[in-house]
Amino acid sequence: MILASDWIAFHADRTPDKVALIDQHRGRHFTYAQFNDRSARLATYLREAWGVQTGDRIAILAKNSSDYFEFQFACIKLGAMMLPLNWRLADPELLFILNDAEVKGIVYDSEFAPRMPLLMQQSTATYVLHIHDGAVSIDSAPLYEQAIASTTQRVVMNPQTNHNTPLMIMYTAGTTGHPKGVIITHGMFFWNAINITVPTGLNCDSVHYCVLPTFHIGGLNLYANPTFHLGGTTIVARQYDPGLTLKTLSDPNLGVTHFFGVPAIYLFLAQNPDFDRTDLSAIKSWGCGGAPMPVALLERYAARGIIIQLGFGMTETSPTVFLIDKFRSLQKPDSVGKPLPHTRVRVVNDDFNDVAPGEVGEVVISGPNVTPGYWKRPDANESSFTLDEYGNRWLHSGDAGKVDEDGCIYIVDRYKDMYISGGENVYPAEIEQVIFGITEVADVAVIGVPDERWGESGLAFVVLKADCDLSSEHIIDQCRANLAKFKVPKIVRFVDSLPRNAAGKVLKRELRNQV
């Protein structure tokens, strides 16, 4: 039995010899028949050895690879919920996520083997599977390749699965110090694939080069999974490298047609000494999101005939909401354009009425690509969604925007205190909690400030207790021990007090004026 919603099984039946997936780091190529077979065998192993049932959560802690997508489609076939783990997070952060999701097991690659004893001892995970190139594991965990080879039966997709079935929990940084698990459904994956096809020109002959981390929704869905949906080819890089990216994009034997990156990726690519002499004319679609793109950088690429389409999305929208038209990308370089076909967007005031053109309000989003809610967070579900008078459900993005007379939308600011460093969302409350844990600290506030390399980085304003002394290096070291590297503030500034309003809330706008 082949179910139409099992994308790789569908293409394995129609175009079995078409190359589906190239693992650049390992030099491996898999046809759709091979891709489907390996995913089905892995699903059989997880069902028989781990006892994975519909709705179980199973995690993966690994760098980008073909194995990552095999694991994803194994979860899809089982009706299980995949839990991608951000390997940049510190152990305490990963433990919170593992225990909040109540994971059954963890698939991991060799690079993270030293972290596994702690994660297994202090989490709900019972089972492990080690992605390892060698014949003998460096620990006692079962090996991924041996698990696939050990199975003879091949799981086909759970017939009870539909568009409303949860496919994944992806955790985003939390505004209150803990991340929230976004529930992502099969339907969200499907509608993202549909939405992104027209503005990018993706089709069955497309070749996408994936450099974004696959623990992000962007690494999975911009545009790897949409490419699989259409029966095209995805090349997976283990991680982003500017020199390797230029070579890959210009290699006629690979024939890359589609590329997506965050602004920092485009910046580092343009700074590479080979950029100006590399032939990039074969690329049909260049996409960008995650943070605003400097106009000067857009113009640098445009001078080479490369039009970068800016987009906007969220984990909660799987992620695509906008991807500006090519003809508008330079006319309106600070706009994300108009919503894509199967997504509705409004910019509303505090009364949930649409603002007039040019006025600033909150961007709210509705459509089949929007999450049904957050894992075990009824409080977040209540505060993040609004039902309008017609019964339509709108997600509050937390972003301020405005609409022009043509209906194009501009993201002008963030209502929340989040800032973006190197394409990663950073919430100051998480950092402030760590710094508050230092005995000598009386008060702290963290803001994002411009950073030439990363777009934004953290600046911590710290008030010390009376008669206490503390170095900025000690504070930064404490953050490094408890937070992912991209969250660690770059600068610490000691102040006598923090500006607050009558309700006691720190006035971060005044802190920004001091920078």
C-alpha positions as CSV (number, residue, x, y, z in Angstrom):
1,M,0.0,0.0,0.0
2,I,1.3,3.5,-0.9
3,L,-0.5,6.4,0.6
4,A,-0.5,9.6,-1.5
5,S,0.5,11.7,1.6
6,D,3.8,9.7,1.9
7,W,5.7,11.9,-0.6
8,I,8.9,9.8,-0.9
9,A,6.9,6.6,-1.3
10,F,4.9,8.2,-4.1
11,H,8.0,9.2,-6.0
12,A,9.7,5.9,-5.2
13,D,6.9,4.3,-7.1
14,R,6.8,6.7,-10.1
15,T,10.5,7.7,-10.5
16,P,12.4,5.2,-8.4
17,D,15.8,5.9,-10.1
18,K,15.6,9.7,-9.7
19,V,18.2,11.1,-7.3
20,A,16.4,12.4,-4.3
21,L,19.1,13.2,-1.8
22,I,22.8,13.9,-1.8
23,D,24.8,13.9,1.4
24,Q,27.7,16.2,0.5
25,H,29.8,15.6,3.6
26,R,29.7,11.8,3.1
27,G,29.6,11.7,-0.6
28,R,26.5,9.6,-0.7
29,H,23.7,9.7,-3.3
30,F,20.2,8.1,-2.8
31,T,17.5,7.6,-5.3
32,Y,13.9,7.9,-4.3
33,A,13.6,4.1,-4.1
34,Q,16.7,4.0,-1.8
35,F,15.5,6.9,0.3
36,N,12.1,5.4,0.8
37,D,13.5,1.9,1.5
38,R,16.0,3.2,4.2
39,S,13.3,5.4,5.8
40,A,10.8,2.5,5.9
41,R,13.5,0.1,7.4
42,L,14.4,2.7,10.0
43,A,10.7,3.0,10.8
44,T,10.4,-0.8,11.3
45,Y,13.4,-0.7,13.6
46,L,12.0,2.1,15.7
47,R,8.6,0.3,16.0
48,E,10.1,-3.1,16.8
49,A,13.2,-2.2,18.9
50,W,11.9,1.0,20.6
51,G,8.2,0.2,20.6
52,V,7.4,3.6,18.9
53,Q,3.7,4.2,18.6
54,T,1.6,6.9,17.0
55,G,2.1,10.2,18.8
56,D,5.4,9.2,20.6
57,R,8.1,11.8,20.6
58,I,11.6,10.8,19.4
59,A,14.5,13.3,19.2
60,I,17.4,13.8,17.0
61,L,20.7,15.5,17.9
62,A,22.8,15.7,14.8
63,K,24.4,17.9,12.2
64,N,22.8,18.1,8.7
65,S,22.9,14.8,6.8
66,S,20.8,12.5,4.6
67,D,20.2,10.6,7.9
68,Y,18.3,13.5,9.2
69,F,15.7,13.3,6.4
70,E,15.5,9.5,6.6
71,F,14.7,9.9,10.3
72,Q,12.0,12.5,9.5
73,F,10.3,10.3,7.0
74,A,10.5,7.3,9.3
75,C,8.6,9.4,11.9
76,I,6.1,10.4,9.2
77,K,5.5,6.7,8.3
78,L,5.1,5.8,12.0
79,G,2.8,8.7,12.9
80,A,5.4,9.6,15.5
81,M,6.5,13.1,16.4
82,M,10.0,14.1,15.5
83,L,11.8,16.4,17.9
84,P,14.8,18.2,16.3
85,L,17.3,19.3,18.9
86,N,19.3,22.5,18.5
87,W,22.9,21.2,19.0
88,R,24.0,24.8,19.8
89,L,22.0,24.7,23.1
90,A,23.7,24.0,26.4
91,D,22.9,20.7,28.2
92,P,20.5,22.3,30.8
93,E,18.5,23.8,27.8
94,L,18.4,20.4,26.0
95,L,17.3,18.6,29.2
96,F,14.4,21.0,29.7
97,I,13.2,20.3,26.1
98,L,13.7,16.5,26.3
99,N,11.7,16.3,29.6
100,D,9.0,18.7,28.6
101,A,8.4,16.7,25.4
102,E,8.7,13.4,27.3
103,V,10.8,11.8,24.6
104,K,11.1,8.1,24.2
105,G,14.5,8.0,22.6
106,I,17.3,10.0,20.9
107,V,19.1,9.5,17.6
108,Y,22.5,11.2,17.7
109,D,25.6,11.5,15.6
110,S,29.2,10.9,16.8
111,E,30.0,14.6,17.3
112,F,27.5,14.7,20.2
113,A,28.3,11.3,21.8
114,P,30.1,12.9,24.8
115,R,26.9,14.7,25.7
116,M,24.7,11.7,25.7
117,P,25.5,10.2,29.1
118,L,24.2,13.3,30.9
119,L,21.2,13.7,28.5
120,M,20.2,10.1,29.0
121,Q,20.7,10.1,32.8
122,Q,18.6,13.2,33.4
123,S,15.9,12.9,30.7
124,T,12.9,10.6,30.0
125,A,14.7,9.1,27.0
126,T,15.1,5.3,27.3
127,Y,16.5,4.4,23.8
128,V,19.4,5.6,21.7
129,L,20.7,5.1,18.2
130,H,24.1,6.2,17.1
131,I,24.8,7.6,13.7
132,H,28.4,6.6,13.1
133,D,30.4,6.0,10.0
134,G,32.6,3.4,11.5
135,A,31.8,-0.3,11.9
136,V,32.3,-0.1,15.6
137,S,30.6,2.4,17.8
138,I,32.7,4.6,20.1
139,D,30.1,3.9,22.8
140,S,27.7,1.0,23.5
141,A,24.8,2.4,21.6
142,P,23.2,0.5,18.7
143,L,24.4,1.8,15.3
144,Y,22.1,3.6,12.9
145,E,23.3,1.7,9.7
146,Q,23.1,-1.7,11.5
147,A,19.6,-0.8,12.6
148,I,18.5,-0.2,9.0
149,A,20.3,-3.3,7.8
150,S,18.7,-5.5,10.5
151,T,15.1,-5.1,9.4
152,T,13.4,-7.0,6.6
153,Q,9.9,-5.6,6.8
154,R,9.2,-2.0,5.7
155,V,6.7,0.2,7.5
156,V,4.3,2.0,5.2
157,M,2.6,5.2,6.3
158,N,0.1,4.9,9.2
159,P,-3.3,5.0,7.5
160,Q,-4.8,7.0,10.4
161,T,-2.5,10.0,9.6
162,N,-4.1,13.0,8.1
163,H,-3.3,16.8,7.7
164,N,-4.2,17.4,11.3
165,T,-1.9,14.8,12.7
166,P,1.1,16.2,14.6
167,L,4.3,15.5,12.8
168,M,6.9,17.4,14.9
169,I,7.5,19.5,18.0
170,M,10.0,22.2,17.3
171,Y,11.0,24.3,20.3
172,T,11.5,28.1,20.0
173,A,13.2,30.3,22.5
174,G,10.8,31.4,25.3
175,T,10.0,34.9,26.4
176,T,9.7,33.8,30.0
177,G,13.0,31.9,30.2
178,H,11.9,28.5,28.9
179,P,11.3,27.5,25.2
180,K,7.9,26.6,23.9
181,G,7.2,23.5,21.8
182,V,5.5,24.4,18.6
183,I,3.2,21.6,17.3
184,I,3.8,21.2,13.6
185,T,1.3,19.1,11.6
186,H,1.4,17.1,8.4
187,G,-0.9,19.7,6.9
188,M,1.5,22.6,7.8
189,F,4.3,20.8,5.9
190,F,2.0,20.3,2.9
191,W,0.7,23.9,2.8
192,N,4.2,25.3,3.2
193,A,5.3,23.2,0.2
194,I,2.4,24.5,-1.8
195,N,2.9,28.1,-0.8
196,I,6.6,28.2,-1.6
197,T,6.4,26.6,-5.1
198,V,5.0,29.5,-7.1
199,P,7.3,32.3,-6.0
200,T,10.5,30.2,-6.3
201,G,9.6,28.2,-9.4
202,L,10.3,24.9,-7.7
203,N,9.5,21.8,-9.7
204,C,10.4,18.1,-10.2
205,D,13.7,19.1,-12.0
206,S,14.8,21.5,-9.2
207,V,18.0,21.0,-7.3
208,H,18.1,22.6,-3.9
209,Y,21.3,23.2,-1.8
210,C,20.5,23.0,1.9
211,V,22.9,24.8,4.2
212,L,20.6,26.0,7.0
213,P,20.7,23.8,10.1
214,T,18.0,21.1,9.9
215,F,17.1,21.6,13.6
216,H,15.4,24.8,12.3
217,I,12.2,24.8,10.4
218,G,14.1,26.7,7.7
219,G,16.6,23.9,7.2
220,L,13.8,21.5,6.7
221,N,11.2,23.5,4.8
222,L,13.3,26.1,2.8
223,Y,13.3,24.2,0.5
224,A,14.3,20.6,1.2
225,N,10.8,19.2,2.0
226,P,9.0,21.2,-0.7
227,T,11.6,19.8,-3.1
228,F,10.9,16.2,-2.0
229,H,7.2,17.0,-2.3
230,L,7.8,17.7,-6.0
231,G,10.2,14.9,-6.7
232,G,13.3,17.1,-7.1
233,T,16.8,16.7,-5.6
234,T,18.2,18.1,-2.3
235,I,21.9,18.4,-1.7
236,V,22.6,18.6,2.1
237,A,25.7,20.3,3.4
238,R,26.8,19.3,6.9
239,Q,27.1,23.0,7.8
240,Y,27.5,26.3,6.0
241,D,30.9,27.0,4.5
242,P,31.2,30.0,2.2
243,G,33.9,28.6,0.0
244,L,32.3,25.2,-0.3
245,T,28.9,26.9,-1.0
246,L,30.4,28.9,-3.9
247,K,31.9,25.8,-5.4
248,T,28.7,23.8,-5.0
249,L,26.5,26.5,-6.5
250,S,28.7,26.9,-9.5
251,D,29.3,23.2,-10.2
252,P,27.6,22.3,-13.5
253,N,27.7,18.6,-12.6
254,L,25.4,19.3,-9.6
255,G,23.1,21.7,-11.4
256,V,21.9,23.6,-8.3
257,T,18.9,25.8,-9.1
258,H,17.6,26.9,-5.7
259,F,19.3,28.4,-2.6
260,F,18.0,29.9,0.7
261,G,20.0,31.6,3.4
262,V,19.8,34.1,6.2
263,P,21.5,37.6,5.7
264,A,24.7,36.5,7.5
265,I,25.1,33.7,5.0
266,Y,24.8,36.1,2.1
267,L,27.2,38.5,3.8
268,F,29.9,35.9,4.3
269,L,29.4,34.6,0.8
270,A,29.9,38.1,-0.6
271,Q,33.0,38.5,1.5
272,N,34.7,35.4,0.1
273,P,37.6,36.3,-2.2
274,D,36.1,34.0,-4.9
275,F,32.7,35.6,-4.9
276,D,33.2,38.0,-7.8
277,R,34.8,35.5,-10.1
278,T,32.4,32.6,-9.4
279,D,29.8,31.9,-12.1
280,L,26.4,31.8,-10.3
281,S,24.2,32.3,-13.4
282,A,22.6,28.8,-13.1
283,I,20.8,29.6,-9.9
284,K,17.1,30.4,-10.6
285,S,16.0,31.3,-7.2
286,W,17.7,33.0,-4.2
287,G,15.7,33.3,-1.0
288,C,16.5,35.0,2.3
289,G,14.8,35.3,5.7
290,G,15.4,35.3,9.4
291,A,16.4,39.0,9.7
292,P,16.4,42.2,7.7
293,M,18.7,42.3,4.7
294,P,20.9,45.4,4.4
295,V,20.0,47.3,1.2
296,A,23.7,47.6,0.3
297,L,24.1,43.9,0.3
298,L,21.0,43.4,-1.8
299,E,22.5,45.9,-4.3
300,R,25.8,44.1,-4.2
301,Y,24.1,40.9,-5.4
302,A,21.9,42.8,-7.9
303,A,25.0,44.2,-9.5
304,R,25.8,40.6,-10.4
305,G,22.4,40.0,-11.8
306,I,21.3,38.1,-8.6
307,I,17.9,39.0,-7.3
308,I,17.4,37.9,-3.7
309,Q,13.8,37.5,-2.6
310,L,13.2,38.5,1.0
311,G,10.7,36.5,3.1
312,F,9.2,36.4,6.5
313,G,8.0,33.4,8.5
314,M,7.9,31.7,11.8
315,T,8.2,28.3,13.2
316,E,4.5,28.6,14.0
317,T,3.8,29.0,10.3
318,S,6.0,26.2,9.0
319,P,7.5,28.8,8.1
320,T,6.6,30.6,4.9
321,V,4.2,33.6,5.1
322,F,5.9,36.0,2.6
323,L,8.5,35.8,-0.2
324,I,8.6,39.1,-2.1
325,D,8.2,39.0,-5.9
326,K,11.4,39.4,-7.9
327,F,10.2,42.6,-9.6
328,R,9.5,44.2,-6.3
329,S,12.6,43.1,-4.4
330,L,14.7,46.1,-5.4
331,Q,11.8,48.6,-5.8
332,K,10.8,47.9,-2.1
333,P,13.9,46.4,-0.5
334,D,12.6,46.9,3.0
335,S,9.3,45.1,2.3
336,V,8.5,41.4,2.5
337,G,5.8,41.8,-0.2
338,K,2.3,40.3,-0.1
339,P,1.2,37.1,1.7
340,L,1.6,33.9,-0.3
341,P,-1.5,32.2,-1.8
342,H,-2.9,30.0,1.1
343,T,-2.0,32.4,4.0
344,R,-3.9,35.4,5.2
345,V,-2.3,38.3,6.9
346,R,-3.6,41.4,8.6
347,V,-2.0,44.4,10.4
348,V,-4.2,45.3,13.3
349,N,-4.4,47.8,16.2
350,D,-5.1,47.0,19.9
351,D,-8.8,46.7,19.1
352,F,-8.0,44.0,16.4
353,N,-9.1,46.3,13.6
354,D,-7.1,46.7,10.5
355,V,-4.8,49.8,10.5
356,A,-4.8,52.3,7.7
357,P,-2.0,52.2,5.1
358,G,1.2,53.6,6.6
359,E,0.1,53.1,10.2
360,V,1.9,50.6,12.5
361,G,0.2,47.7,14.0
362,E,0.7,44.0,14.9
363,V,1.1,41.4,12.1
364,V,-1.4,38.6,12.6
365,I,-1.5,35.4,10.5
366,S,-4.2,32.9,9.6
367,G,-4.3,29.8,7.4
368,P,-3.8,26.1,7.2
369,N,0.0,26.6,7.6
370,V,-0.5,27.9,11.2
371,T,0.2,25.8,14.2
372,P,-2.7,24.3,16.2
373,G,-0.9,25.4,19.3
374,Y,2.0,24.9,21.8
375,W,2.9,21.7,23.5
376,K,1.4,21.6,27.1
377,R,1.1,25.4,27.1
378,P,-2.5,26.4,27.4
379,D,-1.4,29.8,28.7
380,A,0.6,30.5,25.5
381,N,-2.3,29.2,23.3
382,E,-4.7,31.6,25.0
383,S,-2.4,34.6,24.6
384,S,-1.1,33.8,21.1
385,F,-4.3,33.4,19.2
386,T,-7.5,35.5,18.6
387,L,-10.8,34.4,17.1
388,D,-12.4,37.1,15.0
389,E,-16.1,37.7,14.6
390,Y,-16.3,35.1,11.7
391,G,-14.6,32.4,13.7
392,N,-11.2,32.7,11.9
393,R,-8.2,32.0,14.1
394,W,-5.3,34.5,14.0
395,L,-1.8,34.0,15.3
396,H,-0.2,37.0,16.9
397,S,3.3,37.3,15.4
398,G,4.6,39.8,18.0
399,D,6.0,41.8,15.1
400,A,5.0,45.4,14.3
401,G,4.3,46.1,10.7
402,K,2.6,48.4,8.3
403,V,1.0,48.2,4.9
404,D,1.5,50.5,1.9
405,E,-1.1,51.5,-0.7
406,D,-0.2,48.5,-2.9
407,G,-0.9,46.1,-0.1
408,C,2.8,45.3,0.5
409,I,3.8,44.7,4.1
410,Y,6.8,46.0,6.0
411,I,8.1,44.5,9.2
412,V,9.2,47.6,11.0
413,D,10.0,46.5,14.6
414,R,9.3,43.8,17.1
415,Y,6.8,44.2,19.9
416,K,8.7,41.7,22.0
417,D,12.2,42.2,23.1
418,M,13.6,39.4,21.0
419,Y,16.5,40.1,18.8
420,I,18.1,38.1,16.0
421,S,21.8,37.1,16.1
422,G,23.2,35.3,13.0
423,G,19.7,34.2,12.1
424,E,19.0,32.8,15.6
425,N,16.1,34.2,17.7
426,V,17.4,35.4,21.1
427,Y,15.1,36.3,24.0
428,P,16.7,38.5,26.7
429,A,14.7,37.0,29.5
430,E,16.5,33.7,29.1
431,I,19.9,35.5,29.4
432,E,18.7,37.7,32.3
433,Q,17.7,34.6,34.3
434,V,21.3,33.3,34.0
435,I,22.9,36.5,35.0
436,F,20.5,37.0,37.9
437,G,21.7,33.7,39.2
438,I,25.1,35.3,39.9
439,T,25.3,36.2,43.6
440,E,26.8,39.6,43.1
441,V,24.2,40.8,40.6
442,A,21.3,43.0,41.8
443,D,19.6,43.8,38.5
444,V,20.1,43.1,34.8
445,A,18.6,43.9,31.5
446,V,19.7,42.7,28.1
447,I,19.0,44.3,24.7
448,G,20.1,43.6,21.2
449,V,22.5,46.0,19.5
450,P,23.8,46.2,15.9
451,D,26.6,43.9,15.1
452,E,28.5,44.1,11.8
453,R,29.1,40.3,11.7
454,W,25.9,38.8,13.2
455,G,23.3,41.5,12.5
456,E,22.7,41.9,16.3
457,S,24.4,40.8,19.5
458,G,23.6,41.1,23.2
459,L,24.4,44.0,25.4
460,A,23.9,43.3,29.1
461,F,23.3,46.2,31.5
462,V,24.3,44.9,35.0
463,V,23.7,46.5,38.4
464,L,25.9,45.0,41.2
465,K,24.9,44.7,44.8
466,A,26.5,47.1,47.2
467,D,30.2,46.5,48.0
468,C,30.4,43.8,45.4
469,D,32.9,43.5,42.6
470,L,32.5,41.5,39.5
471,S,34.2,41.4,36.1
472,S,32.4,41.3,32.8
473,E,34.5,38.2,31.9
474,H,32.9,36.3,34.8
475,I,29.4,37.2,33.7
476,I,30.2,36.1,30.1
477,D,31.7,32.9,31.3
478,Q,28.6,32.1,33.4
479,C,26.5,32.7,30.3
480,R,28.7,30.4,28.2
481,A,28.3,27.6,30.8
482,N,24.5,27.8,30.7
483,L,23.5,29.1,27.3
484,A,24.1,28.4,23.6
485,K,27.0,30.4,22.2
486,F,24.8,32.7,20.1
487,K,22.9,33.8,23.2
488,V,25.9,34.9,25.2
489,P,26.1,38.7,25.3
490,K,29.0,40.2,23.6
491,I,29.2,43.3,25.9
492,V,28.6,43.8,29.6
493,R,28.1,47.3,30.8
494,F,27.9,48.1,34.6
495,V,25.4,50.8,35.6
496,D,24.2,52.2,38.9
497,S,20.5,51.5,38.2
498,L,18.1,50.6,35.4
499,P,15.3,52.9,34.2
500,R,11.9,51.7,35.1
501,N,8.3,52.8,34.7
502,A,5.8,53.2,37.5
503,A,4.8,49.6,37.2
504,G,8.5,48.5,37.7
505,K,9.1,47.4,34.1
506,V,12.5,48.2,32.7
507,L,12.4,50.8,30.0
508,K,14.5,49.2,27.4
509,R,13.9,51.9,24.9
510,E,15.8,54.2,27.2
511,L,18.6,51.7,27.4
512,R,18.8,51.6,23.6
513,N,19.1,55.4,23.6
514,Q,22.2,55.0,25.8
515,V,24.0,52.8,23.2
